[in-house]
Amino acid sequence: MKRSRMEVGRWRMLRQVGRRKSRWLEAQSRRNIRIHSIRKRLLSRHRHSLLFIASYEA
């Protein structure tokens, strides 16, 4: 069955939109991973420095 020009155009647009959305989501999750790793590193450094302060005072 042959599809009309309008149908083909609509189908292509839908596919493009879906692809763009999935790419955007992927990029977002990558950014979030980076943010989380930076936060984790900062927290561990902070805890580490607190440990040293506590050991010197004791």
SEMI-943231 format. One record per atom (N, C-alpha, C, O): residue in three letters; chain; x, y negated, z negated. Coordinates in pm, whole numbers, plus 50000, padded with zeros to 5 digits. Layout:
BEGIN
[r ALA; A; [X; Y; Z]]
...
end
This chain:
BEGIN
[r MET; A; [50084; 50120; 50000]]
[r MET; A; [50000; 50000; 50000]]
[r MET; A; [50088; 49874; 50000]]
[r MET; A; [50177; 49859; 49916]]
[r LYS; A; [50063; 49786; 50095]]
[r LYS; A; [50142; 49663; 50105]]
[r LYS; A; [50091; 49557; 50008]]
[r LYS; A; [49971; 49534; 49996]]
[r ARG; A; [50183; 49495; 49942]]
[r ARG; A; [50144; 49390; 49847]]
[r ARG; A; [50143; 49253; 49916]]
[r ARG; A; [50220; 49228; 50008]]
[r SER; A; [50054; 49166; 49869]]
[r SER; A; [50047; 49032; 49927]]
[r SER; A; [50167; 48948; 49880]]
[r SER; A; [50231; 48979; 49780]]
[r ARG; A; [50195; 48845; 49953]]
[r ARG; A; [50308; 48758; 49922]]
[r ARG; A; [50296; 48699; 49781]]
[r ARG; A; [50393; 48693; 49706]]
[r MET; A; [50174; 48658; 49747]]
[r MET; A; [50149; 48600; 49613]]
[r MET; A; [50180; 48701; 49504]]
[r MET; A; [50242; 48668; 49403]]
[r GLU; A; [50136; 48825; 49526]]
[r GLU; A; [50158; 48930; 49427]]
[r GLU; A; [50306; 48955; 49404]]
[r GLU; A; [50351; 48966; 49290]]
[r VAL; A; [50380; 48963; 49513]]
[r VAL; A; [50524; 48987; 49504]]
[r VAL; A; [50592; 48873; 49429]]
[r VAL; A; [50677; 48896; 49343]]
[r GLY; A; [50553; 48750; 49461]]
[r GLY; A; [50609; 48632; 49395]]
[r GLY; A; [50583; 48634; 49246]]
[r GLY; A; [50671; 48606; 49165]]
[r ARG; A; [50460; 48665; 49210]]
[r ARG; A; [50421; 48669; 49069]]
[r ARG; A; [50501; 48776; 48995]]
[r ARG; A; [50549; 48754; 48884]]
[r TRP; A; [50514; 48893; 49058]]
[r TRP; A; [50586; 49005; 48997]]
[r TRP; A; [50732; 48969; 48974]]
[r TRP; A; [50790; 49000; 48870]]
[r ARG; A; [50792; 48901; 49075]]
[r ARG; A; [50933; 48859; 49060]]
[r ARG; A; [50950; 48760; 48947]]
[r ARG; A; [51044; 48768; 48868]]
[r MET; A; [50857; 48664; 48939]]
[r MET; A; [50865; 48562; 48834]]
[r MET; A; [50855; 48627; 48696]]
[r MET; A; [50930; 48593; 48605]]
[r LEU; A; [50761; 48721; 48681]]
[r LEU; A; [50743; 48789; 48553]]
[r LEU; A; [50871; 48863; 48513]]
[r LEU; A; [50913; 48858; 48398]]
[r ARG; A; [50932; 48930; 48611]]
[r ARG; A; [51054; 49005; 48583]]
[r ARG; A; [51167; 48912; 48540]]
[r ARG; A; [51242; 48942; 48448]]
[r GLN; A; [51176; 48797; 48609]]
[r GLN; A; [51280; 48699; 48578]]
[r GLN; A; [51263; 48643; 48436]]
[r GLN; A; [51360; 48630; 48361]]
[r VAL; A; [51139; 48611; 48402]]
[r VAL; A; [51109; 48556; 48268]]
[r VAL; A; [51147; 48658; 48160]]
[r VAL; A; [51209; 48622; 48060]]
[r GLY; A; [51110; 48783; 48183]]
[r GLY; A; [51142; 48889; 48086]]
[r GLY; A; [51291; 48905; 48067]]
[r GLY; A; [51341; 48919; 47955]]
[r ARG; A; [51362; 48902; 48180]]
[r ARG; A; [51507; 48916; 48175]]
[r ARG; A; [51572; 48801; 48099]]
[r ARG; A; [51662; 48821; 48018]]
[r ARG; A; [51523; 48679; 48127]]
[r ARG; A; [51577; 48560; 48060]]
[r ARG; A; [51554; 48568; 47909]]
[r ARG; A; [51643; 48535; 47830]]
[r LYS; A; [51435; 48612; 47871]]
[r LYS; A; [51399; 48623; 47729]]
[r LYS; A; [51489; 48725; 47658]]
[r LYS; A; [51538; 48700; 47548]]
[r SER; A; [51510; 48840; 47723]]
[r SER; A; [51592; 48944; 47659]]
[r SER; A; [51737; 48897; 47646]]
[r SER; A; [51804; 48926; 47546]]
[r ARG; A; [51785; 48825; 47747]]
[r ARG; A; [51922; 48771; 47740]]
[r ARG; A; [51934; 48672; 47625]]
[r ARG; A; [52032; 48673; 47550]]
[r TRP; A; [51833; 48587; 47611]]
[r TRP; A; [51834; 48486; 47505]]
[r TRP; A; [51835; 48554; 47368]]
[r TRP; A; [51910; 48513; 47279]]
[r LEU; A; [51751; 48657; 47352]]
[r LEU; A; [51745; 48730; 47225]]
[r LEU; A; [51880; 48793; 47192]]
[r LEU; A; [51925; 48790; 47077]]
[r GLU; A; [51944; 48850; 47294]]
[r GLU; A; [52074; 48912; 47275]]
[r GLU; A; [52176; 48809; 47227]]
[r GLU; A; [52253; 48835; 47134]]
[r ALA; A; [52175; 48692; 47290]]
[r ALA; A; [52268; 48585; 47251]]
[r ALA; A; [52241; 48540; 47108]]
[r ALA; A; [52335; 48516; 47031]]
[r GLN; A; [52113; 48529; 47072]]
[r GLN; A; [52077; 48487; 46937]]
[r GLN; A; [52130; 48585; 46834]]
[r GLN; A; [52188; 48545; 46733]]
[r SER; A; [52111; 48714; 46859]]
[r SER; A; [52155; 48814; 46761]]
[r SER; A; [52307; 48811; 46748]]
[r SER; A; [52361; 48830; 46639]]
[r ARG; A; [52377; 48788; 46861]]
[r ARG; A; [52523; 48778; 46853]]
[r ARG; A; [52565; 48660; 46767]]
[r ARG; A; [52656; 48671; 46685]]
[r ARG; A; [52495; 48546; 46787]]
[r ARG; A; [52525; 48427; 46707]]
[r ARG; A; [52502; 48455; 46559]]
[r ARG; A; [52583; 48418; 46475]]
[r ASN; A; [52389; 48521; 46529]]
[r ASN; A; [52356; 48552; 46391]]
[r ASN; A; [52461; 48640; 46326]]
[r ASN; A; [52497; 48621; 46210]]
[r ILE; A; [52511; 48738; 46402]]
[r ILE; A; [52614; 48827; 46349]]
[r ILE; A; [52737; 48745; 46312]]
[r ILE; A; [52797; 48765; 46206]]
[r ARG; A; [52775; 48653; 46401]]
[r ARG; A; [52892; 48569; 46375]]
[r ARG; A; [52872; 48484; 46249]]
[r ARG; A; [52961; 48474; 46165]]
[r ILE; A; [52754; 48424; 46237]]
[r ILE; A; [52723; 48341; 46120]]
[r ILE; A; [52730; 48424; 45993]]
[r ILE; A; [52788; 48381; 45893]]
[r HIS; A; [52670; 48544; 45996]]
[r HIS; A; [52670; 48630; 45877]]
[r HIS; A; [52812; 48669; 45838]]
[r HIS; A; [52845; 48670; 45719]]
[r SER; A; [52896; 48701; 45936]]
[r SER; A; [53033; 48743; 45904]]
[r SER; A; [53111; 48628; 45842]]
[r SER; A; [53189; 48648; 45749]]
[r ILE; A; [53090; 48507; 45894]]
[r ILE; A; [53158; 48389; 45837]]
[r ILE; A; [53113; 48367; 45693]]
[r ILE; A; [53195; 48344; 45604]]
[r ARG; A; [52982; 48375; 45670]]
[r ARG; A; [52929; 48356; 45534]]
[r ARG; A; [52985; 48460; 45438]]
[r ARG; A; [53022; 48428; 45325]]
[r LYS; A; [52991; 48585; 45485]]
[r LYS; A; [53040; 48693; 45402]]
[r LYS; A; [53185; 48667; 45362]]
[r LYS; A; [53225; 48686; 45247]]
[r ARG; A; [53265; 48623; 45461]]
[r ARG; A; [53405; 48594; 45435]]
[r ARG; A; [53420; 48482; 45332]]
[r ARG; A; [53502; 48491; 45241]]
[r LEU; A; [53340; 48377; 45347]]
[r LEU; A; [53346; 48265; 45253]]
[r LEU; A; [53308; 48310; 45112]]
[r LEU; A; [53373; 48272; 45014]]
[r LEU; A; [53202; 48392; 45102]]
[r LEU; A; [53158; 48441; 44971]]
[r LEU; A; [53265; 48526; 44904]]
[r LEU; A; [53293; 48510; 44786]]
[r SER; A; [53325; 48617; 44981]]
[r SER; A; [53428; 48704; 44922]]
[r SER; A; [53548; 48622; 44876]]
[r SER; A; [53606; 48650; 44771]]
[r ARG; A; [53584; 48519; 44954]]
[r ARG; A; [53696; 48432; 44915]]
[r ARG; A; [53663; 48359; 44784]]
[r ARG; A; [53747; 48346; 44696]]
[r HIS; A; [53539; 48313; 44775]]
[r HIS; A; [53495; 48241; 44656]]
[r HIS; A; [53501; 48333; 44533]]
[r HIS; A; [53552; 48294; 44427]]
[r ARG; A; [53448; 48455; 44547]]
[r ARG; A; [53450; 48551; 44437]]
[r ARG; A; [53593; 48583; 44397]]
[r ARG; A; [53624; 48594; 44278]]
[r HIS; A; [53680; 48599; 44496]]
[r HIS; A; [53820; 48632; 44473]]
[r HIS; A; [53887; 48522; 44390]]
[r HIS; A; [53959; 48551; 44295]]
[r SER; A; [53863; 48397; 44428]]
[r SER; A; [53924; 48285; 44356]]
[r SER; A; [53869; 48278; 44213]]
[r SER; A; [53943; 48246; 44120]]
[r LEU; A; [53739; 48308; 44195]]
[r LEU; A; [53681; 48309; 44061]]
[r LEU; A; [53746; 48417; 43974]]
[r LEU; A; [53768; 48396; 43855]]
[r LEU; A; [53775; 48531; 44034]]
[r LEU; A; [53841; 48640; 43960]]
[r LEU; A; [53977; 48595; 43908]]
[r LEU; A; [54013; 48622; 43794]]
[r PHE; A; [54052; 48527; 43995]]
[r PHE; A; [54184; 48480; 43954]]
[r PHE; A; [54177; 48378; 43843]]
[r PHE; A; [54259; 48380; 43751]]
[r ILE; A; [54079; 48287; 43851]]
[r ILE; A; [54062; 48185; 43746]]
[r ILE; A; [54031; 48253; 43613]]
[r ILE; A; [54086; 48216; 43510]]
[r ALA; A; [53942; 48353; 43617]]
[r ALA; A; [53901; 48424; 43494]]
[r ALA; A; [54019; 48500; 43434]]
[r ALA; A; [54033; 48505; 43311]]
[r SER; A; [54105; 48558; 43518]]
[r SER; A; [54216; 48638; 43466]]
[r SER; A; [54325; 48548; 43405]]
[r SER; A; [54393; 48589; 43312]]
[r TYR; A; [54340; 48427; 43459]]
[r TYR; A; [54440; 48336; 43403]]
[r TYR; A; [54396; 48281; 43267]]
[r TYR; A; [54479; 48261; 43178]]
[r GLU; A; [54267; 48258; 43251]]
[r GLU; A; [54217; 48202; 43125]]
[r GLU; A; [54222; 48305; 43012]]
[r GLU; A; [54238; 48268; 42896]]
[r ALA; A; [54208; 48430; 43044]]
[r ALA; A; [54200; 48535; 42941]]
[r ALA; A; [54334; 48562; 42873]]
[r ALA; A; [54342; 48647; 42785]]
end
